[in-house]
């Protein structure tokens, strides 16, 4: 590595440490351990230290590090920065701190195979791809089979129609359209699900059984789900737009017998609307300054919230689950009584509250 490159790396590290001390952007981690385990969560270690050929006492902010692959038993590693720079480094941190679904962990450096880090501060402000764990455009059968981010899917039925960005998937009533197997760790103790949905014109009516249900994430072991519905009774007396996530009270925009659940889209009932479901076991700060454990946004505005003390995230986190459009197989075809179109479905691994449409 030449002298100019050495100075560039040293300057990057110095500037990044100053910025990190001021802003302390949140950093997520996927840690691969030598026993075959994988741990995902928030990276709590404030700085990564070690020695290189060009700097004996190098200090890196986790926010500028993309990955560390350990190649030896005494901290020897290959480091890649977020700008693509790569170099060898002997890491001197004895432990790394991770906040996972299991709690705050301090894991010895010697236990790691690799660390993959991602700063989510830019994404939280509305735009970068950091923290995106799943993204299906629904532009074609091929893009269902191979989403832009996340696991491959299975296309079963439906047709492709005009969407908000390219094409969208139209799902007729009583039809199982697509299915994806989500690996453990896709859903965590905090996250965001956002998508565009459009109810079939002339079909809007609130009955039981999904009018429509846009999606469901189902886990069979442990039995748990994350789902959305438009209906007249969600089984707990809720009506209108309802969302559920394991361990939290079900959110509903109205109640059985009071069909006011369309109020926030009634001026454009059959148009495209942006839906977002956000949760964080540590709490969400809403745009109005309020706090909640989970919230639903429609067209960028918070329309429902719920809170619960001592909630550690959905039970299906870190377990295999299935993302289905519109509902799990044992409910079909009797469920999903109204057709719809869906576009740009995304899952983030942090609580996103800024949706600029």
Secondary structure per residue as TSV (DSSP state, phi and psi in degrees):
chain	resnum	aa	ss	phi	psi
A	1	X	-	360.0	129.5
A	2	X	-	-79.9	171.5
A	3	X	H	-64.3	-39.7
A	4	X	H	-60.5	-40.2
A	5	X	H	-67.5	-38.4
A	6	X	H	-60.2	-45.0
A	7	X	H	-65.2	-37.5
A	8	X	H	-62.5	-46.0
A	9	X	H	-65.5	-42.3
A	10	X	H	-63.7	-39.7
A	11	X	H	-66.6	-42.6
A	12	X	H	-58.1	-46.2
A	13	X	H	-63.1	-43.2
A	14	X	H	-65.8	-46.5
A	15	X	H	-64.7	-41.2
A	16	X	H	-64.4	-36.0
A	17	X	H	-67.1	-37.5
A	18	X	H	-64.8	-46.7
A	19	X	H	-63.0	-40.0
A	20	X	H	-65.8	-37.9
A	21	X	H	-65.1	-32.5
A	22	X	H	-82.6	-47.2
A	23	X	H	-99.3	-28.2
A	24	X	-	44.5	62.9
A	25	X	-	-62.7	144.1
A	26	X	-	-68.3	138.5
A	27	X	E	-127.0	130.9
A	28	X	E	-100.6	158.7
A	29	X	E	-139.2	142.2
A	30	X	E	-116.1	112.9
A	31	X	E	-107.7	125.2
A	32	X	E	-100.9	123.7
A	33	X	E	-102.4	159.8
A	34	X	T	-68.6	-19.5
A	35	X	T	-87.4	6.9
A	36	X	S	94.8	-4.8
A	37	X	-	-75.4	155.6
A	38	X	E	-126.6	129.7
A	39	X	E	-121.9	130.3
A	40	X	E	-122.9	146.5
A	41	X	E	165.9	-155.0
A	42	X	E	-90.9	135.1
A	43	X	E	-87.2	114.0
A	44	X	-	-97.2	-14.3
A	45	X	-	-66.6	128.1
A	46	X	-	-80.8	-24.1
A	47	X	-	-152.5	149.9
A	48	X	E	-110.8	123.2
A	49	X	E	-119.5	156.4
A	50	X	E	168.6	-169.9
A	51	X	E	-123.4	144.5
A	52	X	-	-133.3	175.8
A	53	X	S	-66.0	-26.7
A	54	X	S	-102.5	-8.1
A	55	X	-	-155.7	115.6
A	56	X	T	-70.8	-28.8
A	57	X	T	-128.3	71.5
A	58	X	E	-85.0	134.1
A	59	X	E	-121.2	124.1
A	60	X	E	-116.5	136.1
A	61	X	-	-76.2	132.4
A	62	X	G	-54.5	-26.7
A	63	X	G	-66.6	-18.2
A	64	X	G	-103.7	2.0
A	65	X	E	-99.6	129.5
A	66	X	E	-91.3	-43.6
A	67	X	E	-158.8	154.3
A	68	X	E	-132.8	120.9
A	69	X	E	-112.9	117.7
A	70	X	E	-82.1	127.3
A	71	X	-	-110.8	-10.7
A	72	X	S	-139.3	-174.9
A	73	X	S	-96.5	-7.8
A	74	X	S	-117.1	30.6
A	75	X	S	94.4	-1.9
A	76	X	E	-60.0	134.2
A	77	X	E	-156.7	166.2
A	78	X	E	-112.4	124.5
A	79	X	E	-111.2	137.8
A	80	X	E	-122.4	130.5
A	81	X	E	-90.7	167.7
A	82	X	T	-66.1	-19.6
A	83	X	T	-91.3	3.4
A	84	X	S	98.9	-9.4
A	85	X	-	-62.7	140.3
A	86	X	E	-131.4	141.9
A	87	X	E	-163.4	161.3
A	88	X	E	-84.3	143.7
A	89	X	E	-150.6	138.7
A	90	X	E	-96.8	104.5
A	91	X	E	-74.4	132.3
A	92	X	-	-102.8	-10.3
A	93	X	-	-57.3	129.2
A	94	X	S	-77.2	-34.6
A	95	X	E	-138.1	161.0
A	96	X	E	-123.7	138.1
A	97	X	E	-100.1	130.7
A	98	X	E	-132.9	131.5
A	99	X	E	-99.4	109.7
A	100	X	E	-117.2	-175.2
A	101	X	T	-63.1	-21.5
A	102	X	T	-83.3	-6.4
A	103	X	E	114.7	-168.3
A	104	X	E	-81.4	119.5
A	105	X	E	-113.3	142.4
A	106	X	E	-117.5	106.7
A	107	X	E	-107.4	126.9
A	108	X	E	-59.5	142.5
A	109	X	G	-55.3	-36.8
A	110	X	G	-66.9	-10.1
A	111	X	G	-88.6	-9.1
A	112	X	E	-92.7	143.0
A	113	X	E	-92.0	-44.8
A	114	X	E	-158.9	160.0
A	115	X	E	-128.4	130.7
A	116	X	E	-117.8	119.8
A	117	X	E	-112.6	151.9
A	118	X	E	-148.6	125.3
A	119	X	E	-82.6	133.4
A	120	X	-	-111.8	8.3
A	121	X	H	-63.7	-41.3
A	122	X	H	-68.0	-40.1
A	123	X	H	-65.4	-35.9
A	124	X	H	-64.3	-24.3
A	125	X	T	-86.4	1.1
A	126	X	T	110.3	40.9
A	127	X	-	-177.3	-27.8
A	128	X	-	-80.8	169.0
A	129	X	S	-85.3	0.0
A	130	X	T	-60.4	134.0
A	131	X	T	86.3	-0.2
A	132	X	E	-82.1	115.4
A	133	X	E	-104.4	-14.0
A	134	X	E	-154.2	137.7
A	135	X	E	-155.6	114.4
A	136	X	E	-115.4	125.0
A	137	X	-	-82.3	-23.7
A	138	X	-	58.6	34.1
A	139	X	S	-80.8	-20.6
A	140	X	S	-168.0	169.4
A	141	X	H	-59.0	-38.1
A	142	X	H	-66.1	-37.1
A	143	X	H	-78.5	-13.0
A	144	X	H	-76.6	-42.6
A	145	X	H	-65.8	-33.7
A	146	X	S	-132.1	83.8
A	147	X	-	-63.0	164.9
A	148	X	S	-65.3	-32.5
A	149	X	B	-143.8	142.6
A	150	X	S	98.6	-175.4
A	151	X	S	-74.1	160.1
A	152	X	-	-65.3	154.5
A	153	X	E	-123.6	175.6
A	154	X	E	-122.9	119.1
A	155	X	E	-87.4	129.4
A	156	X	-	-114.8	-41.4
A	157	X	S	-162.9	171.2
A	158	X	-	111.2	176.6
A	159	X	E	-136.3	160.8
A	160	X	E	-102.0	129.0
A	161	X	E	-132.6	176.4
A	162	X	E	-63.3	132.4
A	163	X	-	-119.2	-165.7
A	164	X	S	-79.8	-23.2
A	165	X	S	-145.0	98.0
A	166	X	S	76.4	-134.1
A	167	X	E	-99.8	166.9
A	168	X	E	-134.9	163.2
A	169	X	E	-94.1	123.1
A	170	X	E	-95.7	127.1
A	171	X	E	-112.1	111.2
A	172	X	-	-67.6	164.7
A	173	X	T	-58.3	148.3
A	174	X	T	59.9	31.9
A	175	X	-	-124.3	127.9
A	176	X	-	-84.4	119.3
A	177	X	-	-103.9	-45.1
A	178	X	E	-154.5	155.4
A	179	X	E	-148.0	137.2
A	180	X	E	-133.7	138.1
A	181	X	E	-94.6	119.0
A	182	X	E	-94.7	123.6
A	183	X	-	-70.7	160.1
A	184	X	T	-53.4	138.1
A	185	X	T	95.7	-11.1
A	186	X	S	-63.2	-42.2
A	187	X	S	-102.4	131.4
A	188	X	-	-126.3	-166.1
A	189	X	S	-74.8	-6.7
A	190	X	E	-144.6	151.4
A	191	X	E	175.3	176.5
A	192	X	E	-143.2	134.9
A	193	X	E	-118.1	122.9
A	194	X	E	-135.0	150.0
A	195	X	E	-166.0	168.1
A	196	X	E	-106.2	133.8
A	197	X	E	-132.7	149.2
A	198	X	E	-141.4	120.4
A	199	X	E	-77.9	139.4
A	200	X	-	-57.0	132.5
A	201	X	T	-62.5	134.4
A	202	X	T	81.1	0.8
A	203	X	-	-108.0	-4.7
A	204	X	-	-68.5	113.0
A	205	X	-	-156.3	140.2
A	206	X	-	-94.7	108.4
A	207	X	-	-127.2	-177.3
A	208	X	S	-77.0	156.8
A	209	X	S	90.8	36.7
A	210	X	-	79.8	95.1
A	211	X	T	-127.8	51.9
A	212	X	T	-100.1	171.8
A	213	X	-	-96.8	124.1
A	214	X	-	-80.8	-37.6
A	215	X	-	-160.9	166.2
A	216	X	E	-149.6	140.3
A	217	X	E	-111.1	117.7
A	218	X	E	-120.2	134.8
A	219	X	E	-120.2	130.5
A	220	X	E	-93.6	-19.7
A	221	X	T	-148.2	98.3
A	222	X	T	-74.3	158.1
A	223	X	E	-71.9	116.4
A	224	X	E	-163.4	159.7
A	225	X	E	-152.6	159.1
A	226	X	E	-125.3	126.9
A	227	X	E	-154.9	166.8
A	228	X	E	-131.8	147.1
A	229	X	E	-148.3	149.6
A	230	X	E	-104.7	124.4
A	231	X	E	-164.6	176.8
A	232	X	S	-92.8	-18.5
A	233	X	-	-160.6	114.8
A	234	X	-	-88.3	11.3
A	235	X	S	98.1	-13.5
A	236	X	S	-122.5	14.1
A	237	X	S	90.3	-4.2
A	238	X	E	-78.1	152.0
A	239	X	E	-144.7	177.4
A	240	X	E	74.4	-135.3
A	241	X	E	-86.0	123.2
A	242	X	E	-129.4	144.3
A	243	X	E	-130.2	145.1
A	244	X	E	-136.5	146.5
A	245	X	E	-146.5	137.7
A	246	X	T	-54.1	129.6
A	247	X	T	93.9	-9.7
A	248	X	S	-116.2	151.4
A	249	X	-	-57.9	141.4
A	250	X	-	-65.6	136.4
A	251	X	E	-96.5	135.4
A	252	X	E	-140.6	143.6
A	253	X	E	-82.1	-16.4
A	254	X	E	-155.8	-169.5
A	255	X	E	-129.2	161.7
A	256	X	T	-53.8	127.7
A	257	X	T	91.5	-13.8
A	258	X	B	-119.8	87.3
A	259	X	-	-85.3	69.1
A	260	X	-	-107.6	14.3
A	261	X	T	-70.3	-10.4
A	262	X	T	-96.6	3.7
A	263	X	T	-52.4	-41.2
A	264	X	T	-82.2	-2.0
A	265	X	T	-128.9	6.2
A	266	X	G	-62.5	-26.7
A	267	X	G	-73.7	-12.2
A	268	X	G	-149.6	60.0
A	269	X	T	-57.8	-38.2
A	270	X	T	-104.9	16.7
A	271	X	S	-91.1	178.0
A	272	X	-	-75.3	136.7
A	273	X	E	-134.5	145.5
A	274	X	E	-95.3	124.1
A	275	X	E	-112.7	141.3
A	276	X	E	-143.6	135.6
A	277	X	E	-120.1	121.9
A	278	X	E	-126.5	137.8
A	279	X	E	-145.3	154.5
A	280	X	E	-159.9	120.2
A	281	X	E	-62.2	-23.3
A	282	X	E	-90.0	-3.1
A	283	X	E	102.1	148.5
A	284	X	E	-114.0	134.8
A	285	X	E	-95.4	116.7
A	286	X	-	-81.9	166.5
A	287	X	T	-62.7	-25.5
A	288	X	T	-87.7	5.5
A	289	X	S	91.5	-8.5
A	290	X	-	-74.3	170.0
A	291	X	E	-124.0	148.3
A	292	X	E	-157.3	163.0
A	293	X	E	-86.6	-35.5
A	294	X	E	-146.2	154.0
A	295	X	E	-149.4	152.7
A	296	X	E	-115.7	132.2
A	297	X	E	-115.6	137.2
A	298	X	E	-125.7	123.6
A	299	X	T	52.8	38.9
A	300	X	T	85.7	-4.0
A	301	X	E	-110.5	137.9
A	302	X	E	-71.7	123.8
A	303	X	E	-116.0	-17.3
A	304	X	E	-152.2	145.0
A	305	X	E	-139.9	161.8
A	306	X	E	-148.9	154.9
A	307	X	-	-141.1	151.4
A	308	X	-	-155.6	136.2
A	309	X	T	-78.2	147.3
A	310	X	T	62.4	28.0
A	311	X	-	-88.3	128.8
A	312	X	-	-107.3	19.4
A	313	X	S	105.6	168.0
A	314	X	-	-66.1	140.2
A	315	X	T	-57.8	-26.4
A	316	X	T	-77.3	-8.3
A	317	X	T	-57.0	138.8
A	318	X	T	65.2	21.6
A	319	X	S	-126.2	157.1
A	320	X	-	-66.6	134.5
A	321	X	E	-141.2	176.1
A	322	X	E	-130.7	127.9
A	323	X	E	-94.3	120.9
A	324	X	E	-127.5	147.3
A	325	X	E	-123.9	110.5
A	326	X	S	-98.5	-21.4
A	327	X	-	-153.1	164.9
A	328	X	-	-65.3	156.5
A	329	X	G	-61.1	-35.5
A	330	X	G	-71.5	-10.8
A	331	X	G	-96.8	-8.8
A	332	X	T	-101.1	149.9
A	333	X	T	-93.8	7.4
A	334	X	T	-70.9	-22.2
A	335	X	S	-86.8	-180.0
A	336	X	-	58.4	68.0
A	337	X	-	-83.5	-8.8
A	338	X	S	-126.9	136.2
A	339	X	-	-78.3	163.6
A	340	X	E	-160.8	169.8
A	341	X	E	-119.4	147.9
A	342	X	E	-136.9	144.8
A	343	X	E	-148.5	151.3
A	344	X	E	49.4	60.2
A	345	X	E	-86.1	124.4
A	346	X	E	-132.2	146.1
A	347	X	E	-123.8	127.1
A	348	X	E	-111.1	154.9
A	349	X	S	-97.7	25.0
A	350	X	S	-146.8	167.1
A	351	X	-	-85.8	104.6
A	352	X	-	-96.4	128.7
A	353	X	-	-122.8	-2.9
A	354	X	-	-107.7	107.6
A	355	X	-	-118.5	100.1
A	356	X	-	-95.3	106.6
A	357	X	-	-87.8	360.0
